[in-house]
Amino acid sequence: MQDQPSPPPSSLAGTARRVVAVTGAARGIGLAICREIVDDGQYVIAILRNSARVSEVQAVLGEHGRAVVCDVGSDRSVVELFANIRRQEGRLDVLINNAGIIEPIGRISETDAAQWATAIDVNLVGAYRCVRAALPLLLANPPDSDGQRGLIINLSSGAAHRPQEGWSAYCASKAGLAMLGRAIDLEYGSLGIAVTGFAPGVVDTGMQGQIRASGINPVSKLPRESLVQATGPARIVAALVRHCPVAYRGQEIDARDTAIAGLVRD
């Protein structure tokens, strides 16, 4: 794992800022989430796989966070990352599992088994690795007035509940992520760990470009102008970081729900 020079841990001492780790932070929804959370006054650990993007992401964070390189597909890389967070920041308040890939796109008989397994490893096992490594830090926090010690937000999808032609790996991984969230709630909810699955809707990202290029299902036919910009769901995630309502804990929620959109401050 590599990281950019960052403010010393003492810069967090005595402040009300929370430390928020965001995976898949190089671009798209992940980077938009980082920007919104920084603007909200929190401290962000932006986690990305591509070292070439570190300087650009760090420029977004400024003095309010640091960009680090970590492969969520590697046990060692993830363990080293959270050990580094313990050393540098001394704590962690929120983990946002956003890292994900859509490939392979194709009918099951047409897909490559190794590529299919990679999608499961990144989208599902990668989130598990991060949760497993983050839990000791989250559980070490004192409880707030609602008894919450830490928050985990898993970026979900309608694909977790409704299959789409050509997306067997993506749908299976997101369905597994939804069940992982329920397992976290069952095992750690009573200990103060809140977990929420958040589906951002159909967002104009690089992944959607891959989907449009495939032309394989109705989602690929959606005109680009109909897609949501990443700032919309990112603002909802930032609102959840500020305060995740008790009613949403252990649940899968959708950005298109008007009640959820109402979380965002003007």
Secondary structure as GFF3:
##gff-version 3
##sequence-region A 1 266
A	DSSP	beta_strand	2	3	.	.	.	ID=ss1
A	DSSP	three_ten_helix	9	12	.	.	.	ID=ss2
A	DSSP	beta_strand	19	22	.	.	.	ID=ss3
A	DSSP	alpha_helix	28	39	.	.	.	ID=ss4
A	DSSP	beta_strand	43	48	.	.	.	ID=ss5
A	DSSP	three_ten_helix	51	53	.	.	.	ID=ss6
A	DSSP	alpha_helix	54	61	.	.	.	ID=ss7
A	DSSP	three_ten_helix	62	64	.	.	.	ID=ss8
A	DSSP	beta_strand	65	69	.	.	.	ID=ss9
A	DSSP	alpha_helix	75	88	.	.	.	ID=ss10
A	DSSP	beta_strand	94	97	.	.	.	ID=ss11
A	DSSP	three_ten_helix	108	110	.	.	.	ID=ss12
A	DSSP	alpha_helix	113	120	.	.	.	ID=ss13
A	DSSP	pi_helix	121	125	.	.	.	ID=ss14
A	DSSP	alpha_helix	126	139	.	.	.	ID=ss15
A	DSSP	beta_strand	150	155	.	.	.	ID=ss16
A	DSSP	three_ten_helix	158	160	.	.	.	ID=ss17
A	DSSP	alpha_helix	168	188	.	.	.	ID=ss18
A	DSSP	three_ten_helix	189	191	.	.	.	ID=ss19
A	DSSP	beta_strand	193	199	.	.	.	ID=ss20
A	DSSP	alpha_helix	206	214	.	.	.	ID=ss21
A	DSSP	three_ten_helix	218	221	.	.	.	ID=ss22
A	DSSP	three_ten_helix	224	226	.	.	.	ID=ss23
A	DSSP	alpha_helix	231	242	.	.	.	ID=ss24
A	DSSP	three_ten_helix	246	248	.	.	.	ID=ss25
A	DSSP	beta_strand	252	254	.	.	.	ID=ss26
A	DSSP	alpha_helix	258	261	.	.	.	ID=ss27
###
